[in-house]
Amino acid sequence: MLDTLSCLERFAAAIRLHADLSVQRISFGDPAYVYVRNRFSSTLAETVTCSQDGRFITSWGYRLGTSENIDGAAARLAFLLAALPTPQV
């Protein structure tokens, strides 16, 4: 069985690598979710859950990716929320 809470924690950590995104809330309730928004817009925000099969899904039902590629899923959400990645040094 997949540990969805651990997946969401790692997803939130990957989101924090994107300069324009802010993790506003992490809920470990039922369902567990991460609420993310663009720092420069109050309307560009999304709630992301992780299904039992390891898929990250937005509140609109868009599949961002899987727990096998958390960085890719975070990058897709950054694209959807019009955010740029943090430059790598």
N, CA, C and O atoms as a Tinker XYZ file with bonds, in Angstrom:
   356  protein
     1  N      0.837000   -1.182000    0.000000    73     2
     2  CA     0.000000    0.000000    0.000000    64     1     3
     3  C      0.884000    1.248000    0.000000    63     2     4     5
     4  O      1.851000    1.334000    0.758000    81     3
     5  N      0.553000    2.185000   -0.832000    73     3     6
     6  CA     1.324000    3.410000   -0.978000    64     5     7
     7  C      1.084000    4.350000    0.201000    63     6     8     9
     8  O     -0.055000    4.504000    0.640000    81     7
     9  N      2.118000    4.968000    0.708000    73     7    10
    10  CA     2.000000    5.955000    1.771000    64     9    11
    11  C      1.710000    7.316000    1.128000    63    10    12    13
    12  O      2.635000    8.056000    0.793000    81    11
    13  N      0.436000    7.640000    0.960000    73    11    14
    14  CA     0.057000    8.870000    0.260000    64    13    15
    15  C      0.479000   10.117000    1.029000    63    14    16    17
    16  O      0.766000   11.143000    0.412000    81    15
    17  N      0.525000   10.057000    2.355000    73    15    18
    18  CA     0.944000   11.217000    3.143000    64    17    19
    19  C      2.409000   11.554000    2.872000    63    18    20    21
    20  O      2.772000   12.723000    2.734000    81    19
    21  N      3.234000   10.531000    2.797000    73    19    22
    22  CA     4.647000   10.735000    2.479000    64    21    23
    23  C      4.799000   11.313000    1.072000    63    22    24    25
    24  O      5.626000   12.195000    0.841000    81    23
    25  N      3.996000   10.810000    0.140000    73    23    26
    26  CA     4.040000   11.327000   -1.234000    64    25    27
    27  C      3.660000   12.809000   -1.272000    63    26    28    29
    28  O      4.290000   13.591000   -1.983000    81    27
    29  N      2.646000   13.192000   -0.520000    73    27    30
    30  CA     2.235000   14.598000   -0.491000    64    29    31
    31  C      3.296000   15.483000    0.160000    63    30    32    33
    32  O      3.504000   16.618000   -0.270000    81    31
    33  N      3.963000   14.976000    1.189000    73    31    34
    34  CA     5.047000   15.741000    1.810000    64    33    35
    35  C      6.191000   15.960000    0.820000    63    34    36    37
    36  O      6.744000   17.058000    0.742000    81    35
    37  N      6.546000   14.922000    0.065000    73    35    38
    38  CA     7.610000   15.063000   -0.931000    64    37    39
    39  C      7.173000   15.970000   -2.081000    63    38    40    41
    40  O      7.987000   16.709000   -2.636000    81    39
    41  N      5.889000   15.915000   -2.438000    73    39    42
    42  CA     5.349000   16.805000   -3.474000    64    41    43
    43  C      5.434000   18.259000   -3.003000    63    42    44    45
    44  O      5.831000   19.134000   -3.773000    81    43
    45  N      5.071000   18.519000   -1.761000    73    43    46
    46  CA     5.152000   19.877000   -1.212000    64    45    47
    47  C      6.600000   20.373000   -1.217000    63    46    48    49
    48  O      6.851000   21.542000   -1.508000    81    47
    49  N      7.547000   19.500000   -0.901000    73    47    50
    50  CA     8.962000   19.885000   -0.929000    64    49    51
    51  C      9.392000   20.230000   -2.354000    63    50    52    53
    52  O     10.153000   21.176000   -2.556000    81    51
    53  N      8.916000   19.478000   -3.334000    73    51    54
    54  CA     9.255000   19.748000   -4.739000    64    53    55
    55  C      8.617000   21.055000   -5.203000    63    54    56    57
    56  O      9.213000   21.784000   -5.996000    81    55
    57  N      7.433000   21.354000   -4.726000    73    55    58
    58  CA     6.760000   22.613000   -5.079000    64    57    59
    59  C      7.571000   23.802000   -4.579000    63    58    60    61
    60  O      7.650000   24.830000   -5.251000    81    59
    61  N      8.167000   23.664000   -3.417000    73    59    62
    62  CA     8.935000   24.779000   -2.831000    64    61    63
    63  C     10.182000   25.127000   -3.646000    63    62    64    65
    64  O     10.795000   26.168000   -3.412000    81    63
    65  N     10.566000   24.274000   -4.596000    73    63    66
    66  CA    11.700000   24.581000   -5.474000    64    65    67
    67  C     11.319000   25.560000   -6.582000    63    66    68    69
    68  O     12.187000   26.053000   -7.301000    81    67
    69  N     10.038000   25.838000   -6.718000    73    67    70
    70  CA     9.553000   26.775000   -7.728000    64    69    71
    71  C      9.360000   28.140000   -7.072000    63    70    72    73
    72  O      8.532000   28.299000   -6.175000    81    71
    73  N     10.125000   29.106000   -7.525000    73    71    74
    74  CA    10.187000   30.414000   -6.881000    64    73    75
    75  C      8.837000   31.107000   -6.784000    63    74    76    77
    76  O      8.580000   31.818000   -5.812000    81    75
    77  N      7.974000   30.917000   -7.765000    73    75    78
    78  CA     6.708000   31.643000   -7.796000    64    77    79
    79  C      5.581000   30.937000   -7.054000    63    78    80    81
    80  O      4.481000   31.482000   -6.955000    81    79
    81  N      5.826000   29.738000   -6.530000    73    79    82
    82  CA     4.770000   28.992000   -5.861000    64    81    83
    83  C      4.940000   28.998000   -4.347000    63    82    84    85
    84  O      6.051000   29.074000   -3.823000    81    83
    85  N      3.818000   28.916000   -3.674000    73    83    86
    86  CA     3.812000   28.880000   -2.220000    64    85    87
    87  C      2.866000   27.775000   -1.760000    63    86    88    89
    88  O      1.714000   27.715000   -2.192000    81    87
    89  N      3.356000   26.906000   -0.886000    73    87    90
    90  CA     2.492000   25.900000   -0.270000    64    89    91
    91  C      1.745000   26.607000    0.849000    63    90    92    93
    92  O      2.348000   27.014000    1.842000    81    91
    93  N      0.445000   26.752000    0.692000    73    91    94
    94  CA    -0.372000   27.459000    1.663000    64    93    95
    95  C     -0.847000   26.563000    2.800000    63    94    96    97
    96  O     -0.976000   26.999000    3.944000    81    95
    97  N     -1.103000   25.302000    2.461000    73    95    98
    98  CA    -1.678000   24.408000    3.456000    64    97    99
    99  C     -1.394000   22.961000    3.067000    63    98   100   101
   100  O     -1.451000   22.589000    1.895000    81    99
   101  N     -1.087000   22.160000    4.077000    73    99   102
   102  CA    -1.008000   20.711000    3.906000    64   101   103
   103  C     -1.981000   20.117000    4.911000    63   102   104   105
   104  O     -1.887000   20.384000    6.109000    81   103
   105  N     -2.911000   19.316000    4.422000    73   103   106
   106  CA    -3.890000   18.685000    5.299000    64   105   107
   107  C     -3.709000   17.174000    5.241000    63   106   108   109
   108  O     -3.636000   16.585000    4.162000    81   107
   109  N     -3.637000   16.565000    6.405000    73   107   110
   110  CA    -3.517000   15.116000    6.466000    64   109   111
   111  C     -4.848000   14.479000    6.855000    63   110   112   113
   112  O     -4.891000   13.360000    7.368000    81   111
   113  N     -5.930000   15.210000    6.603000    73   111   114
   114  CA    -7.278000   14.702000    6.868000    64   113   115
   115  C     -7.689000   13.701000    5.807000    63   114   116   117
   116  O     -6.850000   13.079000    5.154000    81   115
   117  N     -8.992000   13.557000    5.648000    73   115   118
   118  CA    -9.512000   12.634000    4.639000    64   117   119
   119  C    -10.406000   13.407000    3.691000    63   118   120   121
   120  O    -11.531000   13.730000    4.073000    81   119
   121  N     -9.981000   13.720000    2.493000    73   119   122
   122  CA    -8.718000   13.302000    1.882000    64   121   123
   123  C     -7.570000   14.244000    2.254000    63   122   124   125
   124  O     -7.779000   15.423000    2.542000    81   123
   125  N     -6.377000   13.702000    2.240000    73   123   126
   126  CA    -5.180000   14.515000    2.460000    64   125   127
   127  C     -4.910000   15.318000    1.193000    63   126   128   129
   128  O     -5.159000   14.839000    0.086000    81   127
   129  N     -4.407000   16.528000    1.352000    73   127   130
   130  CA    -4.147000   17.370000    0.185000    64   129   131
   131  C     -3.073000   18.409000    0.484000    63   130   132   133
   132  O     -2.714000   18.664000    1.633000    81   131
   133  N     -2.577000   18.995000   -0.603000    73   131   134
   134  CA    -1.661000   20.133000   -0.537000    64   133   135
   135  C     -2.333000   21.262000   -1.307000    63   134   136   137
   136  O     -2.767000   21.073000   -2.444000    81   135
   137  N     -2.419000   22.439000   -0.683000    73   135   138
   138  CA    -2.999000   23.610000   -1.346000    64   137   139
   139  C     -1.853000   24.543000   -1.730000    63   138   140   141
   140  O     -1.107000   25.010000   -0.870000    81   139
   141  N     -1.721000   24.807000   -3.028000    73   139   142
   142  CA    -0.609000   25.578000   -3.573000    64   141   143
   143  C     -1.157000   26.773000   -4.336000    63   142   144   145
   144  O     -2.190000   26.672000   -4.998000    81   143
   145  N     -0.465000   27.907000   -4.243000    73   143   146
   146  CA    -0.874000   29.056000   -5.055000    64   145   147
   147  C      0.342000   29.796000   -5.583000    63   146   148   149
   148  O      1.444000   29.708000   -5.041000    81   147
   149  N      0.102000   30.528000   -6.660000    73   147   150
   150  CA     1.115000   31.404000   -7.222000    64   149   151
   151  C      1.246000   32.585000   -6.269000    63   150   152   153
   152  O      0.239000   33.181000   -5.889000    81   151
   153  N      2.456000   32.930000   -5.881000    73   151   154
   154  CA     2.687000   34.012000   -4.918000    64   153   155
   155  C      2.180000   35.368000   -5.415000    63   154   156   157
   156  O      1.903000   36.263000   -4.616000    81   155
   157  N      2.062000   35.513000   -6.718000    73   155   158
   158  CA     1.716000   36.807000   -7.298000    64   157   159
   159  C      0.262000   36.903000   -7.740000    63   158   160   161
   160  O     -0.127000   37.881000   -8.379000    81   159
   161  N     -0.542000   35.904000   -7.410000    73   159   162
   162  CA    -1.940000   35.902000   -7.828000    64   161   163
   163  C     -2.791000   35.180000   -6.791000    63   162   164   165
   164  O     -2.448000   34.082000   -6.354000    81   163
   165  N     -3.878000   35.787000   -6.407000    73   163   166
   166  CA    -4.776000   35.131000   -5.450000    64   165   167
   167  C     -5.710000   34.149000   -6.148000    63   166   168   169
   168  O     -6.351000   33.332000   -5.488000    81   167
   169  N     -5.794000   34.217000   -7.471000    73   167   170
   170  CA    -6.694000   33.321000   -8.194000    64   169   171
   171  C     -5.994000   32.101000   -8.788000    63   170   172   173
   172  O     -6.653000   31.108000   -9.098000    81   171
   173  N     -4.689000   32.155000   -8.951000    73   171   174
   174  CA    -3.945000   31.004000   -9.483000    64   173   175
   175  C     -3.550000   30.098000   -8.320000    63   174   176   177
   176  O     -2.476000   30.238000   -7.736000    81   175
   177  N     -4.441000   29.172000   -8.002000    73   175   178
   178  CA    -4.230000   28.262000   -6.875000    64   177   179
   179  C     -4.841000   26.913000   -7.214000    63   178   180   181
   180  O     -5.723000   26.807000   -8.066000    81   179
   181  N     -4.352000   25.881000   -6.529000    73   179   182
   182  CA    -4.851000   24.537000   -6.813000    64   181   183
   183  C     -4.690000   23.650000   -5.587000    63   182   184   185
   184  O     -3.743000   23.796000   -4.814000    81   183
   185  N     -5.620000   22.742000   -5.427000    73   183   186
   186  CA    -5.564000   21.715000   -4.398000    64   185   187
   187  C     -5.173000   20.400000   -5.071000    63   186   188   189
   188  O     -5.774000   20.001000   -6.068000    81   187
   189  N     -4.168000   19.736000   -4.520000    73   187   190
   190  CA    -3.657000   18.500000   -5.112000    64   189   191
   191  C     -3.762000   17.376000   -4.084000    63   190   192   193
   192  O     -3.367000   17.529000   -2.928000    81   191
   193  N     -4.303000   16.244000   -4.532000    73   191   194
   194  CA    -4.370000   15.045000   -3.704000    64   193   195
   195  C     -3.494000   13.964000   -4.340000    63   194   196   197
   196  O     -3.037000   14.099000   -5.475000    81   195
   197  N     -3.277000   12.906000   -3.594000    73   195   198
   198  CA    -2.534000   11.754000   -4.114000    64   197   199
   199  C     -3.412000   10.527000   -3.945000    63   198   200   201
   200  O     -3.836000   10.200000   -2.836000    81   199
   201  N     -3.682000    9.853000   -5.052000    73   199   202
   202  CA    -4.542000    8.666000   -5.009000    64   201   203
   203  C     -3.762000    7.462000   -4.472000    63   202   204   205
   204  O     -2.537000    7.508000   -4.360000    81   203
   205  N     -4.472000    6.405000   -4.147000    73   203   206
   206  CA    -3.840000    5.191000   -3.620000    64   205   207
   207  C     -2.875000    4.545000   -4.605000    63   206   208   209
   208  O     -1.969000    3.816000   -4.200000    81   207
   209  N     -3.065000    4.811000   -5.916000    73   207   210
   210  CA    -2.139000    4.246000   -6.898000    64   209   211
   211  C     -0.984000    5.195000   -7.217000    63   210   212   213
   212  O     -0.215000    4.952000   -8.147000    81   211
   213  N     -0.862000    6.298000   -6.430000    73   211   214
   214  CA     0.295000    7.177000   -6.556000    64   213   215
   215  C      0.168000    8.280000   -7.581000    63   214   216   217
   216  O      1.183000    8.833000   -8.004000    81   215
   217  N     -1.036000    8.620000   -7.995000    73   215   218
   218  CA    -1.235000    9.713000   -8.962000    64   217   219
   219  C     -1.569000   11.001000   -8.240000    63   218   220   221
   220  O     -2.414000   11.032000   -7.345000    81   219
   221  N     -0.888000   12.070000   -8.646000    73   219   222
   222  CA    -1.203000   13.399000   -8.126000    64   221   223
   223  C     -2.293000   13.993000   -8.998000    63   222   224   225
   224  O     -2.146000   14.074000  -10.218000    81   223
   225  N     -3.400000   14.413000   -8.366000    73   223   226
   226  CA    -4.574000   14.868000   -9.101000    64   225   227
   227  C     -5.022000   16.217000   -8.550000    63   226   228   229
   228  O     -5.104000   16.408000   -7.337000    81   227
   229  N     -5.311000   17.154000   -9.459000    73   227   230
   230  CA    -5.800000   18.474000   -9.042000    64   229   231
   231  C     -7.282000   18.383000   -8.693000    63   230   232   233
   232  O     -7.935000   17.369000   -8.940000    81   231
   233  N     -7.795000   19.465000   -8.114000    73   231   234
   234  CA    -9.217000   19.497000   -7.762000    64   233   235
   235  C    -10.108000   19.456000   -9.004000    63   234   236   237
   236  O    -11.293000   19.139000   -8.905000    81   235
   237  N     -9.550000   19.770000  -10.159000    73   235   238
   238  CA   -10.290000   19.717000  -11.422000    64   237   239
   239  C    -10.182000   18.356000  -12.095000    63   238   240   241
   240  O    -10.772000   18.144000  -13.154000    81   239
   241  N     -9.439000   17.435000  -11.497000    73   239   242
   242  CA    -9.300000   16.099000  -12.059000    64   241   243
   243  C     -8.130000   15.942000  -13.017000    63   242   244   245
   244  O     -7.982000   14.892000  -13.642000    81   243
   245  N     -7.299000   16.969000  -13.141000    73   243   246
   246  CA    -6.136000   16.894000  -14.028000    64   245   247
   247  C     -5.054000   16.058000  -13.355000    63   246   248   249
   248  O     -4.708000   16.296000  -12.198000    81   247
   249  N     -4.525000   15.087000  -14.075000    73   247   250
   250  CA    -3.457000   14.233000  -13.540000    64   249   251
   251  C     -2.116000   14.881000  -13.801000    63   250   252   253
   252  O     -1.717000   15.076000  -14.950000    81   251
   253  N     -1.424000   15.212000  -12.724000    73   251   254
   254  CA    -0.126000   15.881000  -12.832000    64   253   255
   255  C      1.016000   14.906000  -13.076000    63   254   256   257
   256  O      1.999000   15.252000  -13.730000    81   255
   257  N      0.895000   13.714000  -12.566000    73   255   258
   258  CA     1.961000   12.722000  -12.677000    64   257   259
   259  C      1.830000   11.712000  -11.559000    63   258   260   261
   260  O      0.799000   11.633000  -10.890000    81   259
   261  N      2.884000   10.943000  -11.364000    73   259   262
   262  CA     2.841000    9.880000  -10.362000    64   261   263
   263  C      3.924000   10.073000   -9.309000    63   262   264   265
   264  O      4.804000   10.924000   -9.436000    81   263
   265  N      3.830000    9.263000   -8.276000    73   263   266
   266  CA     4.813000    9.321000   -7.193000    64   265   267
   267  C      6.184000    8.839000   -7.652000    63   266   268   269
   268  O      7.170000    9.017000   -6.937000    81   267
   269  N      6.259000    8.236000   -8.822000    73   267   270
   270  CA     7.547000    7.810000   -9.368000    64   269   271
   271  C      8.334000    8.982000   -9.946000    63   270   272   273
   272  O      9.547000    8.881000  -10.133000    81   271
   273  N      7.651000   10.099000  -10.233000    73   271   274
   274  CA     8.307000   11.288000  -10.774000    64   273   275
   275  C      7.671000   12.535000  -10.140000    63   274   276   277
   276  O      6.940000   13.280000  -10.794000    81   275
   277  N      7.965000   12.739000   -8.864000    73   275   278
   278  CA     7.366000   13.837000   -8.117000    64   277   279
   279  C      7.818000   15.185000   -8.666000    63   278   280   281
   280  O      7.022000   16.122000   -8.737000    81   279
   281  N      9.083000   15.293000   -9.054000    73   279   282
   282  CA     9.565000   16.563000   -9.609000    64   281   283
   283  C      8.823000   16.930000  -10.889000    63   282   284   285
   284  O      8.522000   18.102000  -11.117000    81   283
   285  N      8.530000   15.944000  -11.719000    73   283   286
   286  CA     7.775000   16.186000  -12.943000    64   285   287
   287  C      6.353000   16.641000  -12.655000    63   286   288   289
   288  O      5.832000   17.534000  -13.322000    81   287
   289  N      5.723000   16.019000  -11.652000    73   287   290
   290  CA     4.361000   16.418000  -11.267000    64   289   291
   291  C      4.359000   17.849000  -10.744000    63   290   292   293
   292  O      3.455000   18.623000  -11.061000    81   291
   293  N      5.361000   18.208000   -9.947000    73   291   294
   294  CA     5.461000   19.574000   -9.429000    64   293   295
   295  C      5.689000   20.566000  -10.566000    63   294   296   297
   296  O      5.144000   21.669000  -10.547000    81   295
   297  N      6.483000   20.182000  -11.545000    73   295   298
   298  CA     6.742000   21.059000  -12.696000    64   297   299
   299  C      5.471000   21.278000  -13.512000    63   298   300   301
   300  O      5.248000   22.375000  -14.024000    81   299
   301  N      4.637000   20.250000  -13.639000    73   299   302
   302  CA     3.368000   20.410000  -14.368000    64   301   303
   303  C      2.442000   21.370000  -13.638000    63   302   304   305
   304  O      1.768000   22.189000  -14.264000    81   303
   305  N      2.409000   21.267000  -12.300000    73   303   306
   306  CA     1.581000   22.197000  -11.538000    64   305   307
   307  C      2.129000   23.617000  -11.666000    63   306   308   309
   308  O      1.361000   24.572000  -11.779000    81   307
   309  N      3.440000   23.757000  -11.649000    73   307   310
   310  CA     4.041000   25.086000  -11.824000    64   309   311
   311  C      3.631000   25.674000  -13.169000    63   310   312   313
   312  O      3.327000   26.864000  -13.261000    81   311
   313  N      3.623000   24.856000  -14.200000    73   311   314
   314  CA     3.195000   25.320000  -15.524000    64   313   315
   315  C      1.729000   25.766000  -15.487000    63   314   316   317
   316  O      1.381000   26.821000  -16.018000    81   315
   317  N      0.879000   24.957000  -14.857000    73   315   318
   318  CA    -0.539000   25.299000  -14.779000    64   317   319
   319  C     -0.784000   26.591000  -14.009000    63   318   320   321
   320  O     -1.716000   27.335000  -14.313000    81   319
   321  N      0.056000   26.852000  -13.013000    73   319   322
   322  CA    -0.104000   28.055000  -12.196000    64   321   323
   323  C      0.793000   29.191000  -12.652000    63   322   324   325
   324  O      1.017000   30.145000  -11.907000    81   323
   325  N      1.307000   29.096000  -13.867000    73   323   326
   326  CA     2.116000   30.149000  -14.485000    64   325   327
   327  C      3.318000   30.540000  -13.632000    63   326   328   329
   328  O      3.599000   31.725000  -13.455000    81   327
   329  N      4.030000   29.538000  -13.102000    73   327   330
   330  CA     5.193000   29.787000  -12.265000    64   329   331
   331  C      6.476000   29.367000  -12.974000    63   330   332   333
   332  O      6.470000   28.496000  -13.844000    81   331
   333  N      7.549000   29.991000  -12.591000    73   331   334
   334  CA     8.868000   29.653000  -13.129000    64   333   335
   335  C      9.632000   28.826000  -12.110000    63   334   336   337
   336  O      9.462000   29.034000  -10.909000    81   335
   337  N     10.467000   27.897000  -12.551000    73   335   338
   338  CA    11.276000   27.144000  -11.592000    64   337   339
   339  C     12.373000   28.020000  -11.010000    63   338   340   341
   340  O     12.800000   29.000000  -11.619000    81   339
   341  N     12.817000   27.647000   -9.824000    73   339   342
   342  CA    13.948000   28.330000   -9.210000    64   341   343
   343  C     15.198000   27.992000   -9.990000    63   342   344   345
   344  O     15.435000   26.819000  -10.279000    81   343
   345  N     16.012000   28.984000  -10.344000    73   343   346
   346  CA    17.235000   28.693000  -11.095000    64   345   347
   347  C     18.153000   27.757000  -10.312000    63   346   348   349
   348  O     18.324000   27.919000   -9.104000    81   347
   349  N     18.734000   26.790000  -10.991000    73   347   350
   350  CA    19.685000   25.864000  -10.371000    64   349   351
   351  C     21.061000   26.499000  -10.384000    63   350   352   353
   352  O     21.487000   27.054000  -11.397000    81   351
   353  N     21.752000   26.418000   -9.263000    73   351   354
   354  CA    23.068000   27.010000   -9.142000    64   353   355
   355  C     24.129000   25.960000   -9.289000    63   354   356
   356  O     25.318000   26.269000   -9.215000    81   355
